[in-house]
Amino acid sequence: MKLRTKVQLSLAAFGLVLLAFAAPSVFAADKVDPVADAKAFKKFFYEKFPKLKPEDFVNGPYSMNEDLYKQWQEKEQFPPYEFALEAGKEMFSKPFKNGKTYGDCFANKGIGVRQDYPTFDEKEGKVITLELALNRCREANGEPPFSYLRDEMASLTAYMAFTSRGKPFDIKIPNDPRALEAYEKGKEYFYTRRGQLNFSCATCHVQSPGERVRTEVLAPALGILNAMPIYRSEWSGMGTTSRRFTTCNSQIRGVPLTPQDDEYRNVEYYLSYVSNGLPISGPGARP
């Protein structure tokens, strides 16, 4: 049975869950409850996959399929992201032309801080992702920004993720109406259907994790960002969170946004927050 048919047949059962998560059309800060959202989100996945431990979800499709899990264990002996990790470590420690380094832009010199991103900048009133923070660091030190999609940015975030492996996501939402609105807009984007296929992010990653689309096993939304950045066989290389978002939009025949657009940053804020407590596992590898 094709995925689209399965999705249509499951709409009635999924409707109550979607209503529990869906964002209101008019923003009202006093109606936003991220804590309750995260609790309901996790409860849904834990009940849908009762055999999985919470920390298993960060392994994406490998936690959904026994054969894939075995392949993943073998792959981790010589991980395909290893070269990017080494390159990222070298870039991270190499001084800029002015003598400063990336470490000068982050708490704890940038080591073991991945789990704190994205964060909300109360002065600017916007979500700041790790990718955005890295490029701002470069520009503040007289260096040109990197592409948000792959290569250098993927390598840098791979190294920073590696220094945080095992640390639980700890995303904070301050008591600021702007932060709550950013979170709520991210949730709304996640559940809104778009593109010629009329799919939302949730169509694949909440309704259908574990299902196959062609040769790909769909990953659960819970913990999906904990493994970023990732090496994908489909890409034959590394990709960032920005690349994953734009690729998803293209796959549903929608129009991708500009990398690090406010909407992408907001959805990253939402997805990261509802995965709070699950360990960072990046960099990762996916089929």
C-alpha positions as CSV (number, residue, x, y, z in Angstrom):
1,M,0.0,0.0,0.0
2,K,1.4,3.4,-1.0
3,L,2.4,5.8,1.8
4,R,-0.1,8.4,0.7
5,T,-3.0,5.8,0.9
6,K,-1.8,4.8,4.4
7,V,-1.7,8.5,5.5
8,Q,-5.2,9.0,4.3
9,L,-6.5,6.0,6.1
10,S,-4.8,7.0,9.3
11,L,-6.1,10.6,9.4
12,A,-9.1,9.9,11.6
13,A,-6.9,8.2,14.3
14,F,-4.3,10.9,14.0
15,G,-6.7,13.8,14.2
16,L,-7.0,13.9,18.0
17,V,-3.2,13.9,18.3
18,L,-2.8,16.6,15.8
19,L,-5.4,18.7,17.6
20,A,-3.4,18.4,20.7
21,F,-0.3,19.7,19.1
22,A,-1.7,22.1,16.5
23,A,-1.0,25.8,16.9
24,P,-3.8,28.4,17.2
25,S,-4.4,30.6,14.2
26,V,-4.2,33.7,16.4
27,F,-1.2,33.9,18.7
28,A,-1.9,34.3,22.4
29,A,1.0,33.9,24.8
30,D,-1.1,32.8,27.7
31,K,-2.3,29.8,25.6
32,V,1.2,28.6,24.8
33,D,2.4,25.7,27.0
34,P,5.7,24.2,25.7
35,V,6.0,22.0,28.8
36,A,2.6,20.4,28.1
37,D,3.4,20.1,24.4
38,A,6.7,18.3,25.0
39,K,5.0,15.9,27.5
40,A,2.3,15.1,25.0
41,F,4.8,14.7,22.1
42,K,6.9,12.3,24.0
43,K,3.9,10.4,25.3
44,F,2.7,9.9,21.8
45,F,6.0,8.4,20.6
46,Y,6.6,6.3,23.7
47,E,3.2,4.7,23.3
48,K,3.5,4.3,19.5
49,F,6.9,2.5,20.0
50,P,6.7,0.9,23.4
51,K,9.7,-1.3,22.9
52,L,12.1,1.6,22.3
53,K,14.0,3.3,25.1
54,P,13.7,7.1,25.1
55,E,17.4,7.5,24.0
56,D,16.8,5.1,21.1
57,F,14.8,7.8,19.2
58,V,17.9,9.8,18.5
59,N,19.1,7.0,16.2
60,G,16.3,7.8,13.8
61,P,15.4,5.1,11.2
62,Y,17.9,2.7,12.8
63,S,15.7,2.5,15.9
64,M,12.8,1.6,13.6
65,N,14.3,-1.3,11.7
66,E,16.3,-4.2,13.0
67,D,18.2,-4.8,9.7
68,L,19.1,-1.1,9.5
69,Y,20.2,-1.1,13.1
70,K,22.7,-3.9,12.3
71,Q,24.0,-2.0,9.3
72,W,24.3,1.2,11.4
73,Q,26.4,-0.6,14.0
74,E,28.8,-1.9,11.3
75,K,28.9,1.6,9.7
76,E,29.9,3.2,13.0
77,Q,33.1,1.2,13.0
78,F,34.3,3.4,10.2
79,P,31.8,6.2,10.2
80,P,31.4,8.1,6.9
81,Y,31.3,11.5,8.8
82,E,34.8,10.9,10.2
83,F,36.6,13.1,7.6
84,A,34.1,15.9,8.2
85,L,34.7,15.6,11.9
86,E,38.4,15.9,11.6
87,A,38.1,18.8,9.2
88,G,35.7,20.5,11.6
89,K,38.1,20.1,14.5
90,E,40.9,21.6,12.5
91,M,38.8,24.6,11.4
92,F,37.4,25.2,14.8
93,S,40.9,25.6,16.4
94,K,42.5,27.5,13.5
95,P,42.7,31.3,14.3
96,F,41.0,33.9,12.2
97,K,43.2,36.5,10.5
98,N,42.7,38.7,13.6
99,G,44.0,36.0,15.9
100,K,40.7,35.1,17.5
101,T,38.9,31.7,17.1
102,Y,35.4,30.3,17.1
103,G,35.9,29.5,20.8
104,D,35.9,33.3,21.5
105,C,32.3,33.5,20.4
106,F,30.8,30.8,22.6
107,A,30.4,29.9,26.2
108,N,33.0,27.3,27.4
109,K,35.1,28.2,24.3
110,G,32.5,26.4,22.2
111,I,33.2,22.9,23.7
112,G,30.2,20.9,24.8
113,V,27.6,23.6,24.0
114,R,25.7,22.0,21.1
115,Q,22.8,20.9,23.4
116,D,22.0,24.5,24.2
117,Y,21.2,25.5,20.6
118,P,19.0,26.9,19.3
119,T,18.7,29.6,21.8
120,F,16.5,32.7,22.0
121,D,18.2,36.1,21.9
122,E,16.1,38.3,24.1
123,K,17.9,41.4,22.8
124,E,17.3,40.7,19.2
125,G,14.0,38.9,19.8
126,K,14.7,36.0,17.5
127,V,15.9,32.4,17.6
128,I,19.6,31.9,17.1
129,T,20.7,28.5,15.8
130,L,24.2,27.1,16.0
131,E,24.7,27.5,12.3
132,L,23.7,31.1,12.5
133,A,25.8,31.7,15.5
134,L,28.9,30.3,13.7
135,N,28.4,32.5,10.7
136,R,27.9,35.6,12.8
137,C,31.1,34.7,14.6
138,R,32.9,34.6,11.3
139,E,31.5,37.9,10.2
140,A,32.2,39.6,13.5
141,N,35.9,38.6,13.0
142,G,36.1,39.8,9.4
143,E,35.6,36.4,7.7
144,P,33.1,35.7,5.0
145,P,30.1,33.5,6.0
146,F,30.0,29.8,5.0
147,S,27.1,28.2,3.1
148,Y,24.5,27.0,5.5
149,L,23.9,23.7,3.6
150,R,27.1,21.6,3.6
151,D,30.9,21.4,3.5
152,E,32.5,23.8,6.0
153,M,29.4,24.5,8.0
154,A,28.6,20.8,8.2
155,S,32.1,20.0,9.4
156,L,32.1,22.7,12.0
157,T,28.7,21.7,13.5
158,A,29.8,18.1,13.3
159,Y,32.8,18.8,15.6
160,M,30.7,20.9,18.0
161,A,28.1,18.2,18.1
162,F,30.7,15.6,18.8
163,T,32.0,17.5,21.8
164,S,28.4,17.4,23.2
165,R,27.7,13.7,22.6
166,G,25.7,12.2,25.3
167,K,24.6,15.5,26.8
168,P,20.8,16.0,26.8
169,F,19.1,18.7,24.8
170,D,18.5,21.6,27.1
171,I,16.7,24.2,25.1
172,K,15.3,27.1,27.1
173,I,12.2,29.2,26.3
174,P,12.4,32.3,28.4
175,N,9.2,34.0,29.8
176,D,9.1,36.3,26.9
177,P,6.1,36.6,24.5
178,R,8.4,36.8,21.5
179,A,10.1,33.5,22.5
180,L,6.7,31.8,23.0
181,E,5.5,33.2,19.6
182,A,8.7,31.9,17.9
183,Y,8.1,28.5,19.4
184,E,4.4,28.5,18.5
185,K,5.2,29.5,14.9
186,G,7.7,26.7,14.7
187,K,5.0,24.3,15.8
188,E,2.6,25.7,13.4
189,Y,5.0,25.3,10.5
190,F,5.7,21.7,11.5
191,Y,2.0,20.8,11.3
192,T,1.0,22.8,8.2
193,R,0.6,21.0,4.9
194,R,2.3,22.4,1.9
195,G,3.7,21.5,-1.5
196,Q,2.1,19.6,-4.4
197,L,1.9,16.5,-2.2
198,N,0.1,18.4,0.5
199,F,2.3,16.9,3.2
200,S,3.4,18.5,6.5
201,C,6.5,17.6,8.4
202,A,4.3,15.7,10.7
203,T,2.8,13.6,7.9
204,C,6.1,11.6,7.6
205,H,7.7,12.1,11.0
206,V,4.7,11.8,13.4
207,Q,2.2,9.8,11.5
208,S,4.5,7.5,9.6
209,P,7.9,6.9,11.2
210,G,9.1,3.4,10.5
211,E,7.2,3.3,7.2
212,R,9.1,3.1,3.9
213,V,9.1,5.7,1.2
214,R,10.8,4.1,-1.7
215,T,14.0,2.8,0.0
216,E,14.0,5.2,2.9
217,V,12.7,4.4,6.4
218,L,11.1,7.5,7.8
219,A,12.6,8.7,11.1
220,P,10.5,9.8,14.1
221,A,10.3,13.5,14.8
222,L,11.3,12.9,18.4
223,G,15.1,13.1,18.6
224,I,15.4,13.9,14.9
225,L,17.7,16.9,15.4
226,N,19.8,15.3,18.0
227,A,21.9,13.6,15.4
228,M,22.5,16.6,13.2
229,P,24.5,17.2,11.1
230,I,24.4,14.0,9.2
231,Y,26.1,12.1,6.4
232,R,23.4,10.8,4.0
233,S,24.1,8.2,1.4
234,E,21.6,10.0,-0.8
235,W,23.7,13.1,-0.7
236,S,27.1,11.3,-0.8
237,G,28.2,13.8,1.8
238,M,27.5,15.8,4.9
239,G,24.5,18.0,5.4
240,T,23.3,20.5,8.0
241,T,20.0,21.0,9.6
242,S,19.4,23.7,7.0
243,R,20.0,21.3,4.2
244,R,17.6,18.8,5.8
245,F,14.8,21.3,6.0
246,T,15.3,22.6,2.4
247,T,15.5,19.0,1.1
248,C,12.3,18.1,2.9
249,N,10.5,21.0,1.3
250,S,11.7,19.9,-2.2
251,Q,10.7,16.3,-1.6
252,I,7.1,17.3,-1.1
253,R,7.3,19.4,-4.2
254,G,7.2,22.6,-2.2
255,V,9.3,25.7,-2.4
256,P,12.2,25.7,0.0
257,L,12.8,28.8,2.1
258,T,16.1,30.6,2.3
259,P,18.4,28.7,4.7
260,Q,18.2,30.2,8.2
261,D,14.9,31.9,7.4
262,D,12.9,32.8,10.5
263,E,10.5,30.0,9.9
264,Y,13.2,27.4,9.6
265,R,14.8,28.7,12.8
266,N,11.5,28.6,14.6
267,V,10.7,25.0,13.6
268,E,14.2,24.0,14.7
269,Y,13.4,25.7,18.1
270,Y,10.2,23.8,18.4
271,L,11.6,20.4,17.4
272,S,14.6,20.8,19.6
273,Y,12.6,21.8,22.6
274,V,10.2,18.9,22.5
275,S,13.2,16.6,22.4
276,N,14.7,18.1,25.5
277,G,16.3,15.4,27.7
278,L,17.3,13.2,24.9
279,P,21.0,12.9,24.2
280,I,23.0,14.6,21.5
281,S,24.2,11.8,19.1
282,G,25.6,13.9,16.2
283,P,27.3,13.8,13.9
284,G,25.2,11.0,12.5
285,A,24.8,8.9,9.3
286,R,21.6,8.1,7.5
287,P,20.8,6.0,4.5
